[in-house]
Amino acid sequence: MNRSRPLLAALGAGIAVTLGLAGCAGSETTAENAVAAGGEGALSACPATVVLQTNWFPEPEHSAAYALIDPAEATTDPDAGIYSGPAIADPSITIEVRSGGPFIGFQQSTALLYSDDSIMLAMIDTDESVKLSADQPTKAVYTPLQVNPQILLWDPERYSFDEISDIGESDATVLYFQGATYMDYLIAQGDVRADQVDGSFDGSVTRLVADEPVVMQGYITQEPYRLKVDFPDYGRDVDSFLIADSGYDIYPAAWSGKPEVVEAQSDCLAQLVPAMQQAQIDYMDDPEPVNQAISDYLVEIDQFFQVTPELGAEIHRVMQDEGIVADGTDGVFGSFDAERMERMTALLADIYADSGVEVAEGLTAEDIYTNEFLDSSISYGR
């Protein structure tokens, strides 16, 4: 999930912007079992330090990276936004997880991959991968989320929508981050009108709280909870549609690398990707240690974005109930669906062609993702 939220800082330190992730229980294999099966040398094909670049502040949706490290062994650098420590699967290898957002000047993850050769993998959305495929190609090797948690939300006391196209028939102003490709898609589909969209959204929920006639973008993992708990002037449920349900069904924040790095580090990725699969499943089975570690780390960072352990528990429920974290359609945890990727690659290429953005000539889905490094035996089993 691409968190292009530089203006969230405008909310100020007085507003705790909170987000998390969770999932469902599954594999009987635990981190301890993974060590027993692999242990020293389990990541033997990898560099001594593996650098993973996230796209936002530390948060539980990044658990595939953070859960690679035992919180008791982790070292934090809150000024640089770096969380590191020996890999649970192989203590001879150091995992370094770098924060995004203000720590990278709110750059896109792709830009970081192409400016810092020390980064092996970064979190990149499908639409970003297609958009930048001509000059900065990337290939996704693992997806931690099967459903994009991005939503359009509204106050049910003001509007009642049965389907997303009802928004386009209303008087609502639709607030979104300027440049978000999904809005071009919704306009083209006729779900919203070009004359009702407003690209000045800055991450703040104040216009909804002030009872303005708005529909606004957000994340099902964040804004519904915040509006009910953190804003007593509103303090009630919202209604929402998942943007994924409109047909704009990207994989958000997939772990991706430069194609030449993916090829050069194929032996490492054949070990690292299964370790990430298992680490995230271990987090889903027992989220509290990593949630607490992330919460403590964010307190050290001491910026406007915070995730409490309590919120992490609530987000865990939401992510499980919505199936945002789940096995792929083939039953493998972290896999990409080939038909979905083919459809979205073609759809996105058409959208960008209409807007004058040149994607790689002859781009195919296989150019931007692979399932080859996944361990097909790792799944939730549900």
Backbone hydrogen bonds in HBPLUS format (Angstrom, degrees):
<---DONOR---> <-ACCEPTOR-->    atom                        ^
c    i                          cat <-CA-CA->   ^        H-A-AA   ^      H-
h    n   atom  resd res      DA  || num        DHA   H-A  angle D-A-AA Bond
n    s   type  num  typ     dist DA aas  dist angle  dist       angle   num
A0005-ARG N   A0003-ARG O   2.93 MM   2  5.44 127.8  2.21 106.2  90.7     1
A0008-LEU N   A0005-ARG O   3.08 MM   3  5.47 166.1  2.10 114.7 119.0     2
A0010-ALA N   A0007-LEU O   2.92 MM   3  5.46 155.1  1.99 112.4 119.8     3
A0011-LEU N   A0008-LEU O   2.89 MM   3  5.59 161.5  1.93 118.5 124.6     4
A0012-GLY N   A0009-ALA O   2.94 MM   3  5.56 154.1  2.00 114.3 121.7     5
A0015-ILE N   A0012-GLY O   3.18 MM   3  5.88 169.1  2.20 118.0 121.2     6
A0017-VAL N   A0304-PHE O   3.47 MM 287  6.56 167.5  2.49 153.0 153.9     7
A0306-GLN N   A0017-VAL O   3.05 MM 289  5.93 149.5  2.15 139.9 149.5     8
A0034-ALA N   A0030-THR O   2.86 MM   4  6.19 151.6  1.94 149.3 158.2     9
A0035-VAL N   A0031-ALA O   2.94 MM   4  6.28 152.2  2.02 148.8 155.4    10
A0036-ALA N   A0032-GLU O   2.94 MM   4  6.25 156.2  2.00 145.2 152.2    11
A0037-ALA N   A0033-ASN O   2.80 MM   4  6.04 151.4  1.88 148.6 156.6    12
A0038-GLY N   A0034-ALA O   2.75 MM   4  5.87 146.1  1.87 143.2 153.4    13
A0042-ALA N   A0039-GLY O   2.86 MM   3  5.47 156.9  1.91 150.6 148.5    14
A0044-SER N   A0041-GLY O   3.00 MM   3  4.47 146.7  2.11 114.4 108.5    15
A0046-CYS N   A0043-LEU O   2.97 MM   3  5.58 165.7  1.99 124.0 127.7    16
A0094-THR N   A0048-ALA O   2.88 MM  46  6.14 173.5  1.88 162.1 160.2    17
A0050-VAL N   A0094-THR O   2.83 MM  44  6.26 160.6  1.86 167.1 171.5    18
A0096-GLU N   A0050-VAL O   2.86 MM  46  6.02 169.1  1.87 162.4 160.2    19
A0120-MET N   A0051-VAL O   3.03 MM  69  5.65 156.2  2.09 141.4 147.9    20
A0052-LEU N   A0096-GLU O   2.84 MM  44  6.14 167.2  1.86 164.9 167.1    21
A0098-ARG N   A0052-LEU O   2.85 MM  46  6.16 168.1  1.86 163.3 167.3    22
A0053-GLN N   A0121-LEU O   2.90 MM  68  6.28 169.0  1.91 155.8 158.1    23
A0123-MET N   A0053-GLN O   3.11 MM  70  6.59 140.1  2.27 163.4 175.1    24
A0054-THR N   A0098-ARG O   2.90 MM  44  5.98 172.2  1.91 162.5 164.6    25
A0100-GLY N   A0056-TRP O   2.92 MM  44  4.05 175.1  1.92 114.6 114.0    26
A0062-HIS N   A0059-GLU O   2.93 MM   3  5.77 165.1  1.96 127.9 132.9    27
A0063-SER N   A0060-PRO O   2.99 MM   3  5.16 138.9  2.17 122.5 120.5    28
A0065-ALA N   A0062-HIS O   2.93 MM   3  5.79 154.7  2.00 125.8 132.1    29
A0066-TYR N   A0062-HIS O   3.19 MM   4  6.45 163.0  2.22 148.3 150.6    30
A0067-ALA N   A0063-SER O   2.84 MM   4  5.24 157.2  1.90 134.2 141.4    31
A0068-LEU N   A0065-ALA O   3.10 MM   3  5.49 160.1  2.14 110.6 116.6    32
A0069-ILE N   A0066-TYR O   3.20 MM   3  5.89 166.8  2.22 116.9 120.9    33
A0088-ILE N   A0068-LEU O   2.80 MM  20  5.81 168.1  1.81 169.2 170.1    34
A0073-GLU N   A0070-ASP O   2.76 MM   3  5.34 154.5  1.83 122.0 130.4    35
A0074-ALA N   A0071-PRO O   3.28 MM   3  5.05 159.5  2.32  98.8 104.9    36
A0075-THR N   A0084-SER O   2.69 MM   9  5.28 160.4  1.73 158.2 163.8    37
A0084-SER N   A0075-THR O   2.90 MM   9  5.28 169.8  1.91 157.0 160.5    38
A0077-ASP N   A0082-ILE O   2.80 MM   5  5.08 146.3  1.92 155.9 161.7    39
A0080-ALA N   A0077-ASP O   3.16 MM   3  5.56 124.7  2.48 108.1 120.6    40
A0081-GLY N   A0077-ASP O   2.78 MM   4  5.75 127.8  2.05 148.7 165.0    41
A0082-ILE N   A0077-ASP O   3.16 MM   5  5.08 161.4  2.20 132.1 135.6    42
A0099-SER N   A0081-GLY O   2.84 MM  18  5.08 153.8  1.90 154.5 160.9    43
A0083-TYR N   A0097-VAL O   2.97 MM  14  5.17 164.9  2.00 148.9 153.9    44
A0097-VAL N   A0083-TYR O   2.79 MM  14  5.17 174.7  1.79 157.6 157.3    45
A0085-GLY N   A0095-ILE O   3.09 MM  10  5.61 142.4  2.24 145.1 156.1    46
A0095-ILE N   A0085-GLY O   2.88 MM  10  5.61 171.9  1.89 161.7 158.9    47
A0087-ALA N   A0093-ILE O   2.81 MM   6  5.74 162.0  1.85 172.9 172.8    48
A0090-ASP N   A0087-ALA O   3.13 MM   3  5.09 135.2  2.34  95.2 107.6    49
A0093-ILE N   A0090-ASP O   2.94 MM   3  5.85 171.2  1.95 134.6 136.8    50
A0103-PHE N   A0100-GLY O   3.19 MM   3  5.35 150.0  2.29 133.1 126.0    51
A0104-ILE N   A0101-GLY O   3.18 MM   3  5.81 160.0  2.22 116.8 122.4    52
A0106-PHE N   A0101-GLY O   2.73 MM   5  4.49 156.6  1.78 146.8 139.1    53
A0105-GLY N   A0102-PRO O   3.32 MM   3  4.81 168.9  2.33  97.7  98.5    54
A0107-GLN N   A0104-ILE O   3.25 MM   3  5.81 152.2  2.33 111.4 117.9    55
A0111-ALA N   A0108-GLN O   3.10 MM   3  5.46 122.6  2.44 104.4 117.3    56
A0112-LEU N   A0109-SER O   3.01 MM   3  5.12 120.6  2.38  97.0 112.2    57
A0113-LEU N   A0109-SER O   3.06 MM   4  6.48 155.4  2.13 153.8 160.0    58
A0114-TYR N   A0110-THR O   3.17 MM   4  6.48 149.6  2.26 147.8 155.7    59
A0115-SER N   A0112-LEU O   3.09 MM   3  5.06 153.6  2.16 100.7 108.9    60
A0116-ASP N   A0112-LEU O   2.91 MM   4  5.79 132.3  2.14 154.9 162.2    61
A0119-ILE N   A0116-ASP O   3.26 MM   3  6.09 169.9  2.27 123.3 125.8    62
A0122-ALA N   A0256-SER O   2.75 MM 134  5.31 153.4  1.82 148.1 156.5    63
A0256-SER N   A0122-ALA O   2.75 MM 134  5.31 164.5  1.77 150.9 155.7    64
A0124-ILE N   A0254-ALA O   2.84 MM 130  5.23 165.2  1.87 139.8 142.6    65
A0254-ALA N   A0124-ILE O   2.99 MM 130  5.23 136.1  2.19 124.9 122.3    66
A0129-SER N   A0125-ASP O   3.09 MM   4  6.38 155.9  2.15 151.2 158.2    67
A0126-THR N   A0251-TYR O   3.12 MM 125  5.53 145.5  2.24 147.2 157.0    68
A0130-VAL N   A0126-THR O   3.02 MM   4  6.33 156.7  2.08 153.1 158.6    69
A0131-LYS N   A0127-ASP O   2.91 MM   4  5.99 166.9  1.93 147.4 151.8    70
A0132-LEU N   A0128-GLU O   3.07 MM   4  6.10 157.8  2.12 148.3 152.3    71
A0133-SER N   A0130-VAL O   3.20 MM   3  5.09 167.0  2.21 108.5 111.0    72
A0136-GLN N   A0132-LEU O   2.77 MM   4  5.30 153.9  1.84 161.0 169.3    73
A0139-LYS N   A0257-GLY O   2.80 MM 118  5.49 158.9  1.84 159.0 165.9    74
A0257-GLY N   A0139-LYS O   2.95 MM 118  5.49 156.6  2.01 142.4 143.8    75
A0140-ALA N   A0368-ILE O   2.82 MM 228  5.99 169.7  1.83 127.3 126.9    76
A0370-THR N   A0140-ALA O   2.87 MM 230  6.25 135.4  2.07 161.5 173.7    77
A0141-VAL N   A0255-TRP O   2.80 MM 114  5.94 170.1  1.81 168.2 166.6    78
A0255-TRP N   A0142-TYR O   2.78 MM 113  5.27 145.1  1.90 171.3 173.0    79
A0143-THR N   A0334-GLY O   3.12 MM 191  4.73 169.4  2.13 124.2 127.3    80
A0146-GLN N   A0324-ILE O   2.79 MM 178  5.43 151.4  1.87 162.7 168.0    81
A0220-ILE N   A0149-PRO O   2.85 MM  71  5.51 166.3  1.87 161.5 160.6    82
A0243-ILE N   A0150-GLN O   3.07 MM  93  6.02 166.9  2.09 142.0 146.2    83
A0151-ILE N   A0218-GLY O   2.83 MM  67  5.27 164.6  1.86 132.7 135.8    84
A0218-GLY N   A0151-ILE O   2.95 MM  67  5.27 141.5  2.11 144.6 144.8    85
A0152-LEU N   A0241-PHE O   3.02 MM  89  5.46 150.2  2.11 150.7 160.0    86
A0241-PHE N   A0152-LEU O   2.94 MM  89  5.46 150.6  2.03 151.4 160.9    87
A0153-LEU N   A0216-MET O   2.81 MM  63  5.49 165.7  1.83 154.2 157.1    88
A0216-MET N   A0153-LEU O   3.01 MM  63  5.49 157.3  2.06 151.7 156.2    89
A0154-TRP N   A0239-ASP O   2.95 MM  85  5.56 152.2  2.03 152.3 156.3    90
A0239-ASP N   A0154-TRP O   3.06 MM  85  5.56 165.3  2.08 160.6 163.8    91
A0158-ARG N   A0155-ASP O   2.91 MM   3  5.50 160.2  1.95 117.6 124.2    92
A0159-TYR N   A0155-ASP O   3.06 MM   4  6.33 166.8  2.07 158.5 162.3    93
A0166-ASP N   A0163-GLU O   2.92 MM   3  5.62 155.6  1.98 120.3 127.9    94
A0167-ILE N   A0164-ILE O   3.07 MM   3  5.75 154.1  2.14 115.8 122.2    95
A0168-GLY N   A0165-SER O   3.17 MM   3  5.47 128.1  2.45 102.8 113.9    96
A0169-GLU N   A0166-ASP O   3.09 MM   3  5.21 148.0  2.20 101.2 110.9    97
A0170-SER N   A0167-ILE O   3.07 MM   3  5.27 164.4  2.09 112.5 115.9    98
A0168-GLY N   A0191-ASP O   2.96 MM  23  5.30 118.2  2.35 157.6 149.9    99
A0173-THR N   A0213-PRO O   3.02 MM  40  6.39 165.8  2.05 150.5 151.9   100
A0215-VAL N   A0173-THR O   2.85 MM  42  6.06 158.8  1.89 150.3 152.0   101
A0174-VAL N   A0196-GLN O   2.88 MM  22  6.03 164.4  1.90 144.7 150.1   102
A0198-ASP N   A0174-VAL O   2.78 MM  24  5.80 156.7  1.84 158.6 152.4   103
A0175-LEU N   A0215-VAL O   2.75 MM  40  6.17 155.6  1.81 159.2 164.0   104
A0217-GLN N   A0175-LEU O   3.04 MM  42  6.26 140.2  2.20 147.6 158.3   105
A0176-TYR N   A0198-ASP O   3.02 MM  22  6.28 155.7  2.08 154.1 153.9   106
A0201-PHE N   A0176-TYR O   3.29 MM  25  4.93 142.5  2.44 135.2 128.5   107
A0180-ALA N   A0177-PHE O   3.12 MM   3  5.90 152.2  2.20 149.6 149.5   108
A0178-GLN N   A0199-GLY O   3.18 MM  21  4.19 128.7  2.45 134.1 121.7   109
A0183-MET N   A0180-ALA O   3.21 MM   3  5.97 146.9  2.33 116.6 123.5   110
A0184-ASP N   A0181-THR O   3.03 MM   3  5.35 124.7  2.34 107.0 120.4   111
A0185-TYR N   A0181-THR O   3.26 MM   4  6.67 155.0  2.33 151.1 158.2   112
A0186-LEU N   A0182-TYR O   2.92 MM   4  6.25 158.3  1.96 149.5 155.0   113
A0187-ILE N   A0183-MET O   2.94 MM   4  6.10 158.3  1.99 148.9 154.3   114
A0188-ALA N   A0184-ASP O   3.01 MM   4  6.15 162.9  2.04 144.9 150.0   115
A0189-GLN N   A0185-TYR O   2.88 MM   4  6.09 146.6  2.00 149.0 158.8   116
A0191-ASP N   A0186-LEU O   2.90 MM   5  5.18 140.3  2.06 161.2 160.8   117
A0190-GLY N   A0187-ILE O   3.01 MM   3  5.09 144.3  2.14 100.3 111.3   118
A0196-GLN N   A0193-ARG O   3.10 MM   3  5.46 166.1  2.12 112.6 116.6   119
A0208-LEU N   A0205-VAL O   3.13 MM   3  5.57 128.1  2.41 109.8 122.2   120
A0209-VAL N   A0205-VAL O   3.06 MM   4  6.33 165.9  2.08 156.4 160.9   121
A0210-ALA N   A0206-THR O   2.82 MM   4  5.92 142.8  1.96 141.3 151.4   122
A0212-GLU N   A0207-ARG O   3.03 MM   5  5.61 160.8  2.07 171.6 171.8   123
A0211-ASP N   A0208-LEU O   2.94 MM   3  5.16 155.9  2.00 112.2 115.8   124
A0214-VAL N   A0212-GLU O   2.87 MM   2  5.65 126.6  2.16 113.2  97.0   125
A0222-GLN N   A0219-TYR O   2.86 MM   3  5.28 167.2  1.88 117.8 122.0   126
A0225-TYR N   A0222-GLN O   3.13 MM   3  5.70 120.7  2.50 115.7 128.4   127
A0226-ARG N   A0222-GLN O   3.02 MM   4  6.20 170.1  2.03 156.9 160.2   128
A0227-LEU N   A0223-GLU O   2.84 MM   4  5.84 171.5  1.84 159.1 160.9   129
A0228-LYS N   A0224-PRO O   3.28 MM   4  6.31 146.8  2.40 134.8 142.7   130
A0229-VAL N   A0225-TYR O   2.85 MM   4  5.91 158.3  1.90 158.3 164.5   131
A0230-ASP N   A0226-ARG O   2.71 MM   4  4.89 138.0  1.89 127.3 141.6   132
A0235-GLY N   A0227-LEU O   3.17 MM   8  5.92 126.8  2.47 171.0 156.4   133
A0234-TYR N   A0231-PHE O   2.86 MM   3  5.57 154.9  1.93 121.9 129.5   134
A0235-GLY N   A0231-PHE O   2.82 MM   4  5.67 132.1  2.05 160.2 161.6   135
A0245-ASP N   A0242-LEU O   2.95 MM   3  5.46 143.2  2.09 110.6 120.2   136
A0246-SER N   A0243-ILE O   2.97 MM   3  5.43 160.6  2.01 114.2 120.6   137
A0247-GLY N   A0244-ALA O   3.20 MM   3  5.68 165.1  2.22 113.2 117.8   138
A0261-VAL N   A0258-LYS O   2.87 MM   3  5.19 126.1  2.16 108.8 123.8   139
A0262-VAL N   A0258-LYS O   2.88 MM   4  6.18 160.9  1.92 161.9 168.4   140
A0263-GLU N   A0259-PRO O   3.01 MM   4  6.24 153.7  2.08 144.1 150.8   141
A0264-ALA N   A0260-GLU O   2.94 MM   4  6.04 161.1  1.97 137.6 143.5   142
A0265-GLN N   A0261-VAL O   2.74 MM   4  5.75 153.6  1.81 151.9 158.2   143
A0266-SER N   A0263-GLU O   3.34 MM   3  5.16 156.3  2.40 109.4 107.0   144
A0269-LEU N   A0265-GLN O   2.81 MM   4  6.07 166.9  1.83 162.2 166.3   145
A0270-ALA N   A0266-SER O   2.97 MM   4  6.08 143.2  2.11 141.0 149.9   146
A0271-GLN N   A0268-CYS O   2.89 MM   3  5.32 148.0  1.99 109.5 119.6   147
A0272-LEU N   A0268-CYS O   2.71 MM   4  5.94 162.8  1.74 154.3 160.6   148
A0273-VAL N   A0269-LEU O   2.99 MM   4  5.45 163.7  2.02 133.8 139.0   149
A0275-ALA N   A0271-GLN O   3.34 MM   4  6.51 150.0  2.44 137.7 146.1   150
A0275-ALA N   A0272-LEU O   3.04 MM   3  5.01 114.3  2.49  95.0 111.6   151
A0276-MET N   A0272-LEU O   2.90 MM   4  6.25 145.1  2.02 150.7 161.2   152
A0276-MET N   A0273-VAL O   3.06 MM   3  5.00 119.5  2.44  95.2 110.2   153
A0277-GLN N   A0273-VAL O   2.86 MM   4  6.21 156.0  1.92 153.6 160.8   154
A0278-GLN N   A0274-PRO O   2.93 MM   4  6.15 169.5  1.94 151.9 153.6   155
A0279-ALA N   A0275-ALA O   2.89 MM   4  5.97 154.6  1.95 140.5 148.4   156
A0280-GLN N   A0276-MET O   3.04 MM   4  6.14 160.9  2.08 147.9 151.7   157
A0281-ILE N   A0277-GLN O   3.10 MM   4  6.39 158.0  2.15 148.3 154.7   158
A0282-ASP N   A0278-GLN O   2.83 MM   4  6.04 158.3  1.87 152.0 158.4   159
A0283-TYR N   A0279-ALA O   2.97 MM   4  6.24 147.9  2.08 140.4 149.2   160
A0284-MET N   A0280-GLN O   2.93 MM   4  6.27 154.6  2.00 146.8 153.5   161
A0285-ASP N   A0281-ILE O   2.93 MM   4  6.23 150.7  2.01 150.0 157.9   162
A0286-ASP N   A0282-ASP O   3.01 MM   4  6.20 146.5  2.13 143.3 152.2   163
A0291-ASN N   A0287-PRO O   2.92 MM   4  5.93 166.3  1.94 166.0 169.9   164
A0292-GLN N   A0288-GLU O   2.87 MM   4  5.93 162.9  1.90 154.5 158.5   165
A0293-ALA N   A0289-PRO O   2.98 MM   4  6.17 155.0  2.05 141.7 149.1   166
A0294-ILE N   A0290-VAL O   2.85 MM   4  6.06 162.6  1.88 155.4 159.3   167
A0295-SER N   A0291-ASN O   2.89 MM   4  6.06 159.6  1.94 147.0 153.3   168
A0296-ASP N   A0292-GLN O   2.88 MM   4  6.06 165.6  1.90 152.2 155.8   169
A0297-TYR N   A0293-ALA O   2.94 MM   4  6.04 156.4  1.99 143.7 150.8   170
A0298-LEU N   A0294-ILE O   2.92 MM   4  6.13 156.5  1.98 150.0 155.7   171
A0299-VAL N   A0295-SER O   3.06 MM   4  6.36 147.8  2.17 145.1 153.9   172
A0300-GLU N   A0296-ASP O   3.06 MM   4  6.43 150.9  2.15 144.6 152.4   173
A0301-ILE N   A0297-TYR O   2.91 MM   4  6.28 151.9  1.99 146.5 154.9   174
A0302-ASP N   A0298-LEU O   2.90 MM   4  6.15 150.0  1.99 144.5 152.0   175
A0312-GLY N   A0308-THR O   2.96 MM   4  6.27 159.1  2.00 152.0 158.4   176
A0313-ALA N   A0309-PRO O   3.05 MM   4  6.36 148.5  2.15 144.2 151.1   177
A0314-GLU N   A0310-GLU O   3.17 MM   4  6.51 154.7  2.23 144.9 151.4   178
A0314-GLU N   A0311-LEU O   3.03 MM   3  5.02 112.8  2.50  95.9 112.2   179
A0315-ILE N   A0311-LEU O   2.77 MM   4  6.01 162.5  1.80 161.5 166.7   180
A0316-HIS N   A0312-GLY O   2.91 MM   4  6.06 148.3  2.01 141.3 150.0   181
A0317-ARG N   A0313-ALA O   3.29 MM   4  6.63 151.2  2.37 140.4 146.1   182
A0318-VAL N   A0314-GLU O   3.07 MM   4  6.46 158.1  2.12 147.9 153.9   183
A0319-MET N   A0315-ILE O   2.81 MM   4  6.02 170.2  1.82 161.6 163.2   184
A0320-GLN N   A0316-HIS O   3.04 MM   4  6.16 152.5  2.12 143.3 150.8   185
A0321-ASP N   A0317-ARG O   2.86 MM   4  6.03 168.5  1.88 154.4 157.8   186
A0322-GLU N   A0318-VAL O   2.93 MM   4  6.02 155.5  1.99 152.4 158.4   187
A0324-ILE N   A0319-MET O   3.16 MM   5  5.25 140.1  2.33 145.8 153.4   188
A0323-GLY N   A0320-GLN O   3.21 MM   3  5.22 152.6  2.29 100.6 108.8   189
A0328-GLY N   A0332-VAL O   2.84 MM   4  5.33 166.0  1.86 130.3 135.2   190
A0331-GLY N   A0328-GLY O   2.88 MM   3  5.23 163.7  1.91 118.6 121.3   191
A0333-PHE N   A0378-ILE O   2.97 MM  45  5.97 176.0  1.97 151.6 151.7   192
A0341-MET N   A0337-ASP O   2.96 MM   4  6.18 160.5  2.00 155.1 161.0   193
A0342-GLU N   A0338-ALA O   2.90 MM   4  6.12 157.2  1.95 151.8 158.1   194
A0343-ARG N   A0339-GLU O   2.96 MM   4  6.16 162.2  1.99 149.4 154.1   195
A0344-MET N   A0340-ARG O   2.92 MM   4  6.09 166.6  1.94 152.3 156.1   196
A0345-THR N   A0341-MET O   2.90 MM   4  5.91 156.8  1.96 144.9 151.6   197
A0346-ALA N   A0342-GLU O   3.16 MM   4  6.28 165.7  2.18 146.6 150.0   198
A0347-LEU N   A0343-ARG O   2.91 MM   4  6.07 161.8  1.95 148.7 154.8   199
A0348-LEU N   A0344-MET O   2.83 MM   4  5.84 167.0  1.85 148.8 152.6   200
A0349-ALA N   A0345-THR O   2.98 MM   4  6.05 157.0  2.03 143.2 150.0   201
A0350-ASP N   A0346-ALA O   3.08 MM   4  6.30 153.9  2.15 145.9 152.1   202
A0351-ILE N   A0347-LEU O   3.01 MM   4  6.33 157.1  2.06 147.9 154.4   203
A0352-TYR N   A0348-LEU O   2.91 MM   4  6.13 167.0  1.92 157.6 160.2   204
A0353-ALA N   A0349-ALA O   2.93 MM   4  6.04 147.9  2.03 140.5 149.8   205
A0354-ASP N   A0350-ASP O   3.01 MM   4  6.23 156.1  2.07 148.8 154.2   206
A0355-SER N   A0351-ILE O   3.17 MM   4  6.47 134.3  2.39 137.6 149.8   207
A0355-SER N   A0352-TYR O   3.15 MM   3  5.00 128.6  2.43  90.4 104.1   208
A0357-VAL N   A0352-TYR O   2.75 MM   5  4.86 150.8  1.83 153.0 148.7   209
A0356-GLY N   A0353-ALA O   3.23 MM   3  5.12 163.0  2.26 101.0 105.7   210
A0363-LEU N   A0360-ALA O   3.17 MM   3  5.31 140.3  2.33 137.8 129.5   211
A0367-ASP N   A0364-THR O   3.01 MM   3  5.41 149.6  2.10 107.8 117.1   212
A0368-ILE N   A0365-ALA O   2.94 MM   3  5.57 153.8  2.01 117.0 124.3   213
A0374-LEU N   A0371-ASN O   3.25 MM   3  5.74 161.8  2.29 116.8 122.1   214
A0378-ILE N   A0375-ASP O   3.06 MM   3  5.78 169.4  2.07 123.9 127.3   215
